[in-house]
Amino acid sequence: MIKVTRLNGKAFMLNALYIETVESFPDTTITLTTGTKYVVLDPIDEVNRRIKEFYQSVQLLSNPHIRGEENEK
């Protein structure tokens, strides 16, 4: 789960496993695999950092090839 903030200032937790796209229009818009969209105050770079931290915390990025480390065995 990652913490993001709605435009009205209310924070909420979002399951990062369901995030399909994160775009900036200029507001950051998060689209889930279900088609649900959330517009948040958090900058796109911060949302991406939180998603990466979440994936690392659940070891989704534990495979060197997924992380982009081509020379790992």
Secondary structure in CASP SS format (residue, H / E / C, confidence):
PFRMAT SS
TARGET T0000
AUTHOR 0000-0000-0000
METHOD secondary structure of the structure
MODEL  1
M C 1.00
I E 1.00
K E 1.00
V E 1.00
T E 1.00
R E 1.00
L C 1.00
N C 1.00
G C 1.00
K C 1.00
A E 1.00
F E 1.00
M E 1.00
L E 1.00
N C 1.00
A H 1.00
L H 1.00
Y H 1.00
I E 1.00
E E 1.00
T E 1.00
V E 1.00
E E 1.00
S E 1.00
F C 1.00
P C 1.00
D C 1.00
T E 1.00
T E 1.00
I E 1.00
T E 1.00
L E 1.00
T C 1.00
T C 1.00
G C 1.00
T C 1.00
K E 1.00
Y E 1.00
V E 1.00
V E 1.00
L C 1.00
D C 1.00
P C 1.00
I H 1.00
D H 1.00
E H 1.00
V H 1.00
N H 1.00
R H 1.00
R H 1.00
I H 1.00
K H 1.00
E H 1.00
F H 1.00
Y H 1.00
Q H 1.00
S H 1.00
V C 1.00
Q C 1.00
L C 1.00
L C 1.00
S C 1.00
N C 1.00
P H 1.00
H H 1.00
I H 1.00
R H 1.00
G C 1.00
E C 1.00
E C 1.00
N C 1.00
E C 1.00
K C 1.00
END
